[in-house]
Amino acid sequence: MECIVLDKRLDYDGSQISSLWAYNLADVQADSIIAFRGACDVRTEHMIDLEDKKQGDIIVSTDMLHFIIEHFDSADLKLVYARQRLFTSIVREVLSGRHSGITRNGDDLFIGTKKLTISIASTSAVSQKIHFGINVVHDYYGSLEDIGISGEGVATVLREIAEAYVREFDDIEKDLRKSRPLDVIR
């Protein structure tokens, strides 16, 4: 799995959830996680969550950490939602090392009652995609600033989360290659 942490800011508008975005951005032809910082303004035509779309929700933030994950081994929607939950748990683990009051409900993280993150998962004919965003600053929702993460700490958290996900999948790949099938008797 390839991990790319962009040095430049890049705004997220929802189009990045499309298949092969990492290939178009950086010639990545493998499972990948692309991490970057930028604003968020998801246009209605790019909304994947039909409930958000029906309710006319607005997904906007002036400053977020973004993670775009793509896996090519399956187009199974249940599997990508499981991977999304795994990623959410990894983010919680990383952030909980810095602040003890972070809770998880499904694919969302909270500081008290303030929602800290946004996330969506879906599939295409060729891959599974996940977008996960964490507010860096926000007036209404929870943010990294609220838990004392600012300045260079933001870039450190961005990289730490992305690398933790890659390590998790590297470990899973190793486990796949050492486990014998149950139907083999030896």
CORSUL-V845215 format. One record per helix or strand of 3 or more residues. SS is the DSSP state (alpha for helix, beta for strand). FROM is the first residue (numbers start at 1). TO is the last residue. If there is no record, write none. Layout:
ss: [SS:SS]
from: [FROM:FROM]
to: [TO:TO]
This chain:
ss: [beta:alpha:alpha:beta:alpha:alpha:beta:alpha:beta:beta:beta:beta:alpha:alpha]
from: [2:15:21:32:44:50:59:77:102:108:117:128:145:152]
to: [5:17:26:42:46:55:71:96:105:111:123:135:147:176]
